[in-house]
Amino acid sequence: MSDRVRTGVRVEGVVQGVGFRPFVYSLAASLGLGGLVGNDADGVFAEVEGSAEAVGKFLAVLEQQPPPLARIERVSTRSLAPTGSAEFVIAPSQSGGQRRTLVSADTAPCPDCLRELADPADRRYRYPFINCTNCGPRFTIVRDVPYDRALTTMAGFAMCELCAAEYHDPADRRFHAQPVCCPACGPRLTLAAAAGTALPGAAAGSADPIAAAAALLRAGQIVAVKGIGGYHLTADAGNPAAAAALRSRKHREEKPFALMVPDLAAARVLCEVDAAAERMLASPRRPIVLLPRRKAADRLVAPAVAPGNRYLGLMLPYTPLHHLLLAAAGRPIVATSGNVSDEPIAFRDAEARQRLAGIADAFLLHDRAIHIRTDDSVVRAQSGRESVIRRSRGYVPEALPVRPGFRRPVLACGAELKSTFCLAKDGHAFVSHHIGDLENAETLLSFTEGIDHFRRLFDIEPALVAHDLHPDYLSTAYATALTGVDLLGVQHHHAHIASCLADNGEAGPVIGVAFDGTGYGTDGTIWGGEFLVAGLTGFRRAGFLAPVPMPGGAAAIRQPWRMTAAYLAASRQDGPRGEHAVQQRNERQWAAVQAMAGRGINAPLTSSAGRLFDAVAALLGVRDTISYEGQAAIELEQLTDVTERGGYPVRTSCAPGDATGDAAGELAPVVVTGADLVLAAADDLAAGVPVPVIAARFHNGVADAVVAVCRLLREQTGLTVVALSGGVFQNELLTSRVCGALGSAGFRVLTHSRVPCNDGGISLGQAVVAGACDRLR
């Protein structure tokens, strides 16, 4: 026919491992088109031949109705000479060339697979590794691209005849599904006792590892369960002895455990689940969602699971194995990372058996290898939208678009706490999975292995490496030891604001408010309560919390009462005139700590907002010592009376020196007197004002101070956009109060959604700063 055409098609984005080739095949066949489709290092390529009308419809459906897990970034076409072919085939994958294809994240079982899992007539009935083109493991099993079975950890499992038939049948849901498997071809489960122990008689003789593991959980045992990205330590969430034993063995004193519940109905029994929370819980990503607990949770969840916490971290099952285990257990379970506290999650079998032997009573194992460890993601709802606190399984390695992109490939090494790294090239930034606190050899190894994997997976050879300014961070040491690259140090809080800009697709300049616990300042002091006038290529410190000493250095982080002593000493409110209960509780060390602060001996100065929250928390008797980062501030927020609208006033002034600014014409920074908040709280406490009311007035006072400084900076600069970043803005109450007040004052406010506001987002900020500076060269 005269209107017959042949068109070459290139599809870029997340288009491998998501059923894209079968989708193209079926679409072409339904339209009577000839041609081919295949994978290569750039994504998916295709050629379609037929009538111009049919080819046009093919292209429209391709972009508008792709498979559920696909993320199309670009479709390009070119005209080819027709060949007369009416057959459509899947071409062999092509390797070689620079890799530009994007890899899908691991995805929870789809409804079709769950129906088969529950169908006694199906050959995959109760098979714990069921998957298809629309769900299952992806990132954690991929060793290289193109995404084909031979380049995944499924390579060692030869497909049985039935699986092979499905894999090659264009009409089947598992057509070219790389992890396709069944009970006949594996993987397979086993249940094993911890080293030096034996399974109880019934469990030892059971032919059903899942039923036996569930029986152990009901009996109060701790079972290490191998999942997609690593091991969970599981226990009966309602068993006080089991939860307490897990906490003791894991050396996790008070930080809450995550819970896994079978479905949304079970989640609603334990927590308040609104529409936003329901979407997050049930999404294919299956993160841990932080939710307000209901009264029923007090009797259904053991006290040791989340001691003193108004929130619970809930997640739904995200593998077929989890679905089966939850159904067999018949109750919610604790599902916490398989590690000893402060170590990375265990993911290799021999390593897990060794490292978790002192914690787990038994191991529910399988023989499919995990190629890259990936911990669970954590999110919460903020103003009705998802806010990511820890970005990992289900989200990684999805690329974040960055415009106008990167002139040269970039590696950003992140910070120390909540470590991530970021590799970037062209228009994409690949922020890593959560690594952990980069403070020991095990976590450093996980960090370096992750970088090597991302470099290989995305074919990125960094030319420019960004790092934190802190000279003692392991991430900084890693960066500076690299050869043949250009280095760029990025100030910690500038990286925070740049991360927020990138999260929102903006370049600035903005008024940046960066509140956190610790960050190395350009003056060598510890920053953390910063107001910046910032874009991607630079910043000015336009304001900050008045610095106070940290008596004992890092000891003041672990013992917040030291910050109370420092604030009161700096304000001359200690001793008989202003004696407080916190002073009485710590009487033996109080005088020495205040003297340390007054003399500046082992007491570095800090402008940290996190330390201000600590000081007030200890003053109010919330927490004198902590066992995990941010604990005092978290508990202070949770006891706050949210109906109280009063706020403590805070003075602002110009930084000491030239009150009009410097020789270059820049205005002197605004200094916020955080001690005013501490003293006002102390006065109310002495007057008998209830602690929840004082906590609310403190939060409101901080919010009012933020707005007041932003107003001043708007007058100075004309800027009307404010970016909020740093771990302190994980505080939902503070963030909502700040956003509301800034909005009422005529500001547009940027907050985080796709990457964490805490240090988990630092690497993205470093990367976009490096890329922007590189474009100026």
LINDA-V645911 format. One record per backbone hydrogen bond with DSSP energy under -0.5 kcal/mol. CO is the residue of the C=O (numbers start at 1). NH is the residue of the N-H. If there is no record, write none. Layout:
BEGIN
CO	NH
CO	NH
END
This chain:
BEGIN
1	4
3	52
5	50
6	80
7	48
8	78
9	46
10	76
11	44
12	73
12	74
13	15
13	102
14	71
16	104
19	23
20	24
21	25
22	26
23	27
24	28
25	29
26	30
27	31
28	33
29	32
34	49
35	89
36	47
37	91
38	45
39	94
40	43
41	100
41	101
43	40
44	11
45	38
46	9
47	36
48	7
49	34
50	5
51	55
52	56
53	57
54	58
55	59
56	60
57	61
58	62
59	63
60	64
61	65
67	70
71	14
74	12
76	10
78	8
80	6
87	35
89	37
89	91
102	15
102	16
104	139
107	136
110	114
111	115
112	116
113	117
114	118
116	119
117	126
118	120
119	122
122	125
124	127
126	128
127	130
128	321
132	135
135	132
136	107
138	141
138	142
139	142
140	371
140	372
141	153
146	148
148	151
149	152
151	143
151	144
152	155
153	369
154	157
156	158
160	164
161	165
162	166
163	167
164	168
166	169
167	176
168	170
169	172
172	175
173	133
174	177
176	178
177	180
182	185
182	186
186	182
188	367
190	365
192	363
194	197
200	204
201	205
203	206
207	209
208	212
209	213
210	214
211	215
212	216
213	217
214	218
215	219
216	221
217	220
221	223
222	361
222	362
223	225
223	234
224	364
225	227
225	232
229	374
230	227
231	338
232	225
232	234
233	336
234	223
235	237
235	334
236	239
237	302
238	240
239	243
240	244
241	245
242	246
243	247
244	248
245	249
246	250
247	251
247	252
248	251
250	341
251	253
257	313
258	335
259	315
260	333
261	317
263	267
264	268
265	269
266	270
267	271
270	294
271	273
272	274
274	278
275	279
276	280
277	281
278	282
279	283
280	283
280	287
283	286
284	108
288	379
289	291
289	314
291	312
292	272
294	297
295	298
295	299
296	299
296	300
297	301
302	305
302	306
305	257
306	309
310	293
312	291
312	314
313	259
314	289
315	261
319	323
320	324
321	325
322	326
323	327
324	328
325	329
326	330
326	331
332	237
333	260
334	235
336	233
337	339
338	346
340	343
346	231
348	352
349	353
350	354
351	355
352	356
354	357
356	359
356	360
361	194
362	224
363	192
363	365
364	226
365	190
367	369
369	371
375	393
377	288
378	389
378	390
379	290
380	387
382	385
385	382
387	380
390	378
390	392
392	395
392	396
395	398
399	401
400	429
406	426
409	463
409	464
410	424
411	466
412	422
414	468
416	419
416	438
419	435
419	436
421	432
422	412
423	430
424	410
425	428
426	406
427	402
428	425
429	400
429	431
430	423
436	419
436	438
437	439
438	474
440	444
441	445
442	446
443	447
444	448
445	449
446	450
447	451
448	452
449	453
450	454
451	455
452	456
453	457
454	458
455	460
459	461
460	462
463	486
464	411
465	488
466	413
467	490
470	473
473	477
474	478
475	479
476	480
477	481
478	482
479	482
486	465
488	467
490	469
491	495
492	496
493	497
494	498
495	499
496	500
497	501
498	502
499	503
500	504
501	504
501	506
502	505
507	536
510	512
510	534
511	723
512	514
512	532
513	515
513	725
514	516
514	530
515	728
515	729
516	609
516	610
519	527
520	492
521	524
525	521
525	527
526	607
527	519
528	516
528	609
529	545
530	514
530	532
531	542
531	543
532	512
532	534
533	540
534	509
534	510
538	535
540	533
540	542
542	670
543	531
544	672
548	606
549	551
550	553
552	555
553	556
554	557
554	558
555	559
558	626
559	562
560	563
560	564
561	565
562	566
563	567
564	568
565	569
566	570
567	571
568	573
569	572
575	578
576	579
580	583
580	584
581	585
582	586
584	587
586	589
586	590
587	591
589	593
590	594
591	595
592	596
593	597
594	598
595	599
596	600
596	601
600	602
600	603
602	552
602	553
604	550
605	526
606	548
607	545
608	612
609	613
610	614
611	615
612	616
613	617
614	618
615	619
616	620
617	622
617	623
618	621
624	561
628	631
630	634
631	635
632	636
633	637
634	638
635	639
637	640
640	642
641	644
651	673
653	671
657	659
658	661
662	665
666	662
669	655
670	544
670	672
671	653
671	673
672	546
672	674
673	676
674	677
674	678
675	679
676	680
677	681
678	682
679	683
680	684
681	685
682	686
683	687
684	689
685	688
690	693
690	694
691	695
692	641
692	696
693	697
694	698
695	699
696	700
697	648
697	701
698	702
699	703
700	704
701	705
702	706
703	707
704	708
705	709
706	710
707	711
708	712
709	713
710	714
711	715
712	716
713	717
714	718
720	748
721	511
722	750
723	513
725	515
726	729
727	730
728	731
730	732
731	735
732	736
733	737
734	738
735	739
736	740
737	741
738	742
739	743
740	744
741	745
742	747
743	746
747	749
748	722
750	724
753	388
757	726
758	761
759	762
761	765
762	766
763	767
764	768
765	769
766	770
767	771
768	772
769	773
770	774
771	775
772	776
773	776
774	777
END
